[in-house]
Amino acid sequence: MKKLSGFFGSVLFTILAFKLFAGSVTVSWNPNSETDLAGYKIYYGTQSRNYDKTIDVGNTTSYRITNLSDGLTYYFAVTAYDTANNESDFSEEVFITLAPPEQPLVVAYFQAVDPQTLHLVFNKKMDPQSLKTISNYTISPTIQILSVEIDTSLTVVTIHTDKHQVGKTYTLTVQNVKDLAGNSMENPYSVNYSFKDQTPPFLERISLLNSETIRLYFNEPLDATTVTNTTNYSISPSVSVLNVELDPSLKIVTLHTSSHLYEVEYKLTIHGIADTSGNVINENYIVTYIFTTPPTVVYFHPVDPRSLRLVFSKKMNTQSATTISNYTISPAIQILSVEIDTSLTVVTIHTDKHQVGKTYTLTVQNVKDLAGNSMENPYSVNYSFKDQTPPFLERISLLNSETIR
């Protein structure tokens, strides 16, 4: 066990019961999983993060602390230590106020457990019907409260809600609840809370733009410093990441690399990048990909002054292949429609009538194959239509008995 910052980063430390009798509190926490764990220490005092008392409780996850003074607020934190006496950092701090004798009904403890669960601990045993009445609780900005549960001690309340938005601040207000004696809270209880993003980012999809450009789409905004550090990416075999761009949304990353080879399997390893909350992507996040050979035009035929035909090297994406804006003719001839045959390789372009004997240039670009690969370079071809129609007599004029026109 090492002394690491955030040793309890994933441990839920909560007061499960309080004030079993005057001056007593029981604290409980989730166990650590290290094989060399030896035990835990509880630190507490009446000032936040300034603890004047320590108890070595051994290898247990629940302990009752006695001889506390009513009317004071106590702050608690836990550390773990191993068999070599290495001690972790403090857990997250929790606190509780011990009510003095005949103290009015109050909420002694609140915890935002997860984005759909809130906990309240009251200083007295409560009337169950009053506690389970959903209208006695409101959350602002509005989050629907689905149900309210009370435990057998009649002091601990669990509120189940619709999902809260991570990073947003909410206010819970509690009013009109009563204890077993029928006493109501003197004043409504309000507390502000929020949920931090504790989930590492992950890659949603990858787009291979060309042999030197890869685009990565992440599920959430990323930290620019870690994302644009080229050492956080490696590609094997033998491709270098030259620079990294992060778009304004902070979710789309573009890698500019040395040239890839076609039809070779590559592995992109990502590590060390974090989201804007500081959560780091899972170590050695690996993506496998292949740059397939891009489509090309292998045959062109000007069929007639209103039709052109192309044959591609691969099966093409129908929507891409029939998009008129992917084709241009110069000097300008309007393209009326584009068709693709059932083989998905033969495209027919229907146009306004070309002028016989004039040279035109057809340019094709941005057309994609079924795998989503675009043409690497625009295709251009010059063509013209020859006059292939024999002459015919339009009319005859008999000028005189010896002259015909």
Phi, psi and omega in degrees: 000125180259156176276097186242143173294138181078023181306324180258023186304329182252007183268128177272111180253121184214149173280113183275330177215154180217151176048064175299326167203178188308131174074023183226138178223138172253127177248150182213150183213163177283144183286153170277159186254001183296140182289337181261017179298132180251326181174191184225156173234139175257129175248136178205162179182185184260007175233139182298128178060021175226086190261129181256002179226144180223137176232123172274109187263002182073198186271071176222158182244018176208139183206138177262127179255129183246181178061036174267156185263128175298147178090352181254155174262128180248142180247137186231145171213157183234144169236161174245151175224154184255185184292343177263012180066021169285132184245138181284173170289170179294147170289179169298147184273140170235160181218162178209144177256122178274117184291138174289166179306133178060029176293144177299158180298126179217163168277116183273337186205141176226140175218129171274098190288308178204174186298358177231013185215131175234145177242141172232142172237124178266159182274358178220160173293136191250159174285117186302318182297319178296317182292327184275359180282110187299327183294348177280359181232136175224146178236132179230135351306155194302122168233128182289132175269122186272318180198163178228130179243151176232139183276178186291340177285347183063021178239335186256125183244135174245124180254122178259130187229171164296166186290129174282159176272127180297135177088351182264143181268132180238162175234122174264131176239131180239131179206159175070007175281154185230152173274181183297335180276358180089007179280133177268163173296137180295322180224151175301147177260128177231141179215137175268143180204164176206167178243126177279148174287115180243013182258128179294153178290159174219157182277123180276318179198165180232140179236125181266099186285314173201184188292353179234012183218126178235135177246132182246134180246116181258164186277348183205164179300143186245159176283121187297323184297314182285326184290322185273004176278110185298336181289349178276004179229141172217143181234129176233144003274135160052050171235133182262141172270114188273316173202164186229135177243143176241125184283169185301334178288347183066014181244345184246122184245132177246123178260125173259124191233170165291170190289136172273160170264150178282150176062026176246135178279126179244155175237121175261122177252127181244133175208155172081354179274148186231159172275181184290349175265000178091004178283127185267139179301150179307136186302137177054056176286116190246134176236132178256138181207164179222131170275107177278155182301128182290156180288151176223162173273122183257348181204139176225139179216119172281103189291308178202173185300356178237006184216134174235147181232137178236146171237126180265160182284343184220165173294135189252156173290123187301313182298317180294316185291335182258009177281115187301325183294348177279358181231136175224147178236133179229135351305157194300124169231128183290132175268122186271320180197162178227131179241150174234138184278178186293341177284348181064020178240336185256123182244133176245127181255123178259130188228171163296167185290130174283160176271126181296136177087353181263143181268133180238161175236122173263131176240130179239130180208161175067010178280138185246151174274182184296334180276359179090006179279130179273160172302135183290323179225149175299148176257129178231142179213138175268144180204165176205167178245123178277152174285111182244018182258125178293153181289160175217156183280125180274318178198167179231142180232124180266101185286315175201185185294349181237008185220128177236136176242000000 
